[in-house]
Amino acid sequence: MTFFVPSHSGPGRSVTTNVIVMSTSASPTGRTPAEPIGDIATGGTVTDRLVEANHRYASGFTDPGMDARPVLGVAVVACMDARIDLHDALGLELGDCHTIRNAGGVVTDDVIRSLTISQRALGTRSVVLIHHTSCGLESLTEEFRHELELEVGQRPAWAVEAFRDVDQDVRQSMQRVRTSPFLLHTGDVRGFVFDVTTGLLREIDPE
């Protein structure tokens, strides 16, 4: 499955029209979730290990001198699922796109907020929406909010946005983007389902 993103020039480099081919999800590392990252010392919390990894990263970091505006002029909305490495899977480089992730990759009011800033302040024009197979939201219902209310004494103001039909939920997300009065650019909005077992995108017809 392939799709095209528009050519765009950015500070310090020019980019010709790309063909993006979905690869597999996050590259196999051979680690189990409990193993440390790289040669980070064990014994601390996960956050401690991440901070240590950042120190090693920063020691060799060079400011790329990029502008905050995404080079490809595209914003990608996707699920937060840990199996999906968006940059690797979409052939993206640092600075190419805005990435907006949440549970399910659904278009909520906060996603519209981010997309509005992305378009109006930082020049993006295209929106790519990505749900995926075997999503955790398929096993939840709005009863989740009721259970939280019983536990903490307050019902969440947000909706769970659970779904049973991933294709239909992608269509709903596309519709929410296309009908938002706050977005300037709704002509290039496309939705996909990422297969976590093959790494391929399947495009959803908005009907």
C-alpha positions as CSV (number, residue, x, y, z in Angstrom):
1,M,0.0,0.0,0.0
2,T,1.5,3.4,-0.9
3,F,0.3,6.9,-0.8
4,F,1.9,10.2,-1.7
5,V,2.7,13.3,0.3
6,P,3.3,16.7,-1.3
7,S,6.7,18.0,-2.1
8,H,7.8,20.8,0.2
9,S,10.9,22.8,1.0
10,G,12.3,23.4,4.4
11,P,15.2,25.2,5.9
12,G,18.5,23.7,4.9
13,R,17.1,21.1,2.6
14,S,14.6,20.5,-0.2
15,V,12.3,17.5,-0.5
16,T,10.9,16.1,-3.6
17,T,7.6,14.2,-3.8
18,N,7.9,11.1,-1.7
19,V,6.2,7.7,-2.0
20,I,5.6,6.4,1.4
21,V,5.5,2.6,1.8
22,M,4.4,1.1,5.1
23,S,7.0,-1.2,6.6
24,T,6.6,-3.3,9.7
25,S,5.7,-1.9,13.1
26,A,8.4,-1.0,15.6
27,S,11.7,-2.7,14.6
28,P,12.4,-5.9,16.7
29,T,15.0,-5.1,19.4
30,G,15.3,-8.5,21.0
31,R,14.4,-6.9,24.3
32,T,11.6,-8.0,26.6
33,P,9.7,-5.1,28.1
34,A,11.4,-5.5,31.4
35,E,15.0,-5.3,30.0
36,P,16.9,-2.0,30.1
37,I,17.4,0.1,27.1
38,G,20.8,-0.3,25.5
39,D,23.4,-0.4,28.2
40,I,21.6,1.7,30.7
41,A,22.3,0.6,34.2
42,T,19.5,-1.3,36.0
43,G,18.3,-0.5,39.5
44,G,16.4,2.8,38.9
45,T,12.9,3.4,37.7
46,V,12.0,3.3,34.0
47,T,12.1,7.1,34.0
48,D,15.6,7.1,35.5
49,R,16.7,4.9,32.6
50,L,15.1,7.2,30.1
51,V,16.8,10.2,31.6
52,E,20.1,8.4,31.5
53,A,19.5,7.6,27.9
54,N,18.8,11.2,27.2
55,H,22.1,12.3,28.7
56,R,23.9,10.0,26.4
57,Y,21.9,11.3,23.5
58,A,22.5,14.9,24.4
59,S,26.3,14.3,24.7
60,G,26.4,13.7,20.9
61,F,23.5,16.0,19.9
62,T,24.0,18.7,17.3
63,D,21.4,21.4,16.7
64,P,19.9,20.6,13.3
65,G,18.9,24.2,12.8
66,M,15.4,23.3,11.7
67,D,12.4,25.5,11.6
68,A,9.3,24.4,13.7
69,R,7.2,24.1,10.5
70,P,7.0,20.5,9.3
71,V,9.0,20.0,6.1
72,L,6.3,17.9,4.4
73,G,3.4,20.1,5.5
74,V,1.6,17.0,7.0
75,A,0.1,16.2,10.4
76,V,-0.4,12.5,11.3
77,V,-3.0,11.5,13.9
78,A,-2.4,8.0,15.2
79,C,-3.0,5.7,18.1
80,M,-0.6,5.7,21.0
81,D,-0.1,1.9,20.6
82,A,3.5,1.0,21.5
83,R,3.7,-1.4,18.5
84,I,3.6,1.4,16.0
85,D,6.8,3.3,15.1
86,L,5.3,6.0,12.9
87,H,8.5,7.5,11.7
88,D,10.0,4.2,10.7
89,A,6.7,2.8,9.3
90,L,6.0,5.9,7.2
91,G,9.6,6.6,6.1
92,L,9.6,9.9,7.9
93,E,12.6,11.9,9.1
94,L,13.0,14.3,12.0
95,G,11.2,17.5,11.1
96,D,9.0,16.0,8.4
97,C,5.6,16.1,10.1
98,H,3.5,16.8,13.2
99,T,2.6,13.7,15.1
100,I,-0.5,13.7,17.3
101,R,-1.2,10.5,19.2
102,N,-3.9,9.4,21.7
103,A,-5.8,6.2,22.7
104,G,-7.3,4.9,19.5
105,G,-6.1,7.7,17.2
106,V,-9.6,9.2,17.3
107,V,-10.3,12.8,16.4
108,T,-11.3,14.4,19.7
109,D,-11.6,18.1,20.6
110,D,-8.0,18.1,21.7
111,V,-6.9,16.7,18.4
112,I,-8.8,19.4,16.6
113,R,-7.0,21.9,18.8
114,S,-3.6,20.5,17.8
115,L,-4.5,20.3,14.1
116,T,-5.8,23.9,14.2
117,I,-2.5,25.1,15.6
118,S,-0.6,22.8,13.2
119,Q,-2.4,24.4,10.2
120,R,-2.9,28.0,11.2
121,A,0.4,28.6,13.0
122,L,2.8,26.1,11.5
123,G,1.7,25.7,7.9
124,T,0.5,22.1,7.5
125,R,-1.9,21.3,4.7
126,S,-2.5,17.5,4.7
127,V,-3.9,15.2,7.4
128,V,-3.3,11.5,7.7
129,L,-5.4,9.5,10.2
130,I,-4.2,6.1,11.3
131,H,-6.1,3.5,13.4
132,H,-4.9,0.0,13.7
133,T,-5.9,-3.7,14.1
134,S,-6.3,-5.2,17.6
135,C,-6.8,-1.8,19.2
136,G,-7.5,-1.8,23.0
137,L,-10.5,0.5,22.5
138,E,-12.3,-2.4,20.8
139,S,-12.5,-4.1,24.1
140,L,-13.8,-1.1,26.1
141,T,-17.2,0.5,26.3
142,E,-18.5,3.7,27.9
143,E,-19.1,1.6,31.0
144,F,-15.4,2.4,31.7
145,R,-16.4,5.9,32.6
146,H,-19.0,4.6,35.0
147,E,-16.5,2.3,36.7
148,L,-14.2,5.3,37.1
149,E,-17.0,7.3,38.7
150,L,-17.7,4.5,41.2
151,E,-14.0,4.3,42.0
152,V,-13.1,8.0,42.4
153,G,-16.5,9.7,42.9
154,Q,-16.3,11.7,39.8
155,R,-17.3,10.9,36.2
156,P,-14.7,11.9,33.6
157,A,-15.7,14.8,31.3
158,W,-14.1,12.9,28.4
159,A,-15.6,10.1,26.3
160,V,-13.9,6.8,26.0
161,E,-14.4,6.8,22.2
162,A,-14.6,3.0,22.2
163,F,-15.5,1.4,18.9
164,R,-16.3,-2.0,17.4
165,D,-15.8,-1.3,13.7
166,V,-12.3,0.2,13.1
167,D,-13.1,1.1,9.5
168,Q,-16.2,3.1,10.6
169,D,-14.3,4.8,13.3
170,V,-11.7,6.0,10.8
171,R,-14.6,7.4,8.7
172,Q,-16.0,9.2,11.7
173,S,-12.5,10.7,12.4
174,M,-12.2,11.8,8.8
175,Q,-15.6,13.4,9.0
176,R,-14.8,15.3,12.2
177,V,-11.7,16.8,10.5
178,R,-13.5,17.7,7.3
179,T,-16.4,19.4,9.1
180,S,-14.4,21.3,11.7
181,P,-14.9,25.1,11.3
182,F,-11.5,25.7,12.8
183,L,-9.4,24.0,10.2
184,L,-8.3,25.8,7.1
185,H,-7.3,22.8,5.0
186,T,-9.6,19.8,4.7
187,G,-9.2,18.9,1.1
188,D,-6.4,16.3,1.7
189,V,-7.6,14.2,4.6
190,R,-7.0,10.4,4.3
191,G,-7.6,7.6,6.7
192,F,-5.9,4.2,7.1
193,V,-5.9,1.1,9.3
194,F,-2.4,-0.1,10.2
195,D,-2.1,-3.9,10.5
196,V,0.1,-4.6,13.5
197,T,1.0,-8.1,12.2
198,T,2.1,-7.1,8.7
199,G,3.0,-3.4,9.0
200,L,0.9,-2.4,6.1
201,L,-1.6,0.4,5.7
202,R,-5.1,-0.2,4.3
203,E,-6.8,2.9,3.1
204,I,-10.4,3.5,4.2
205,D,-12.9,4.8,1.7
206,P,-14.7,7.8,3.3
207,E,-17.9,6.8,1.4
